[in-house]
Amino acid sequence: MVEGWDSVLQQGERLIWEGAPLPGIRDRGRLVFLSLFGVPFLVLGLAGTGVGLRHAVWLGQWGLGLFTLAIGLIFLLLGYTLVFHQWVEAARAHRTTRYALTTRTAYILRASHRQTLEAYPIQPDTALELVRGEGYDNLWFHTRRERDSDGDLSTTRIGFEGIKDGAEVYRLMRGIQTGTT
């Protein structure tokens, strides 16, 4: 058991399953798309950083150099995140993410840069969706709808991603919904 599950369970709640994403990278298409989208930012960041250093150090134009360097570093950081960092995070998700299912609630614990714990009560009307993949399953049990800065509505699915025993966990969740678990 992950250390600390007992400290977050409500009175009368009992742990019935725990797991983690399987090792490996899934959803490669999305990662490749975001990486390709990030390449121009990475190139502009490298160029801006180089130009800023050149102006500040070699030409003595400190104001313009530091400004260009700052803008270049922003683009460089964004490009690095899109091109490289997302792959690292996807590859290590099995080490930084833990799942737990109790007799009432689904928990998702993430401990990458900071630790976050999300709790999703399993109600009789909770929509469950089991998606079978090649060697792994995704079990979706919550959606979050949000408006972005342009006012467009986006939907994010939340659940146990990349697990080995999705059908068994689905069965347990259905049991929670019907009161048989």
MOWOJO-V633854 format. One line per field, one symbol per residue. phi: phi as a letter, one per 30 degrees, with the letter a starting at -180 (. if undefined). burial: b if it has 9 or more other ideal C-beta (glycine too) atoms within 8 Angstrom, else e. Layout:
# MOWOJO-V633854
phi=???
burial=???
This chain:
# MOWOJO-V633854
phi=.dejeedcddeidbdcabaadddkcchdedddedddddedddddddddddddddddddcicddddddddddddddddddedddcdddddddcedccbbcbbcdbbccbcbbdcbdbbcbbdccecddcbccdcdiabcccbabccbcdddjddbccdbldcicdcddddedddddddcicc
burial=eeeebeeebeeebebebbbebbeeebeeeebeebbebbbebbbbbbbbbbbbbbbbeeeeeeebbbbbbbbbbbbbbbbbbbbebbbebbebbbeebbbbbbeebbbbbbbeeeeebbebebeeebebbbbebeebbbbbbbbeeeeeeeeeeeeeebbbebbeebeebbebbbbbbeeee
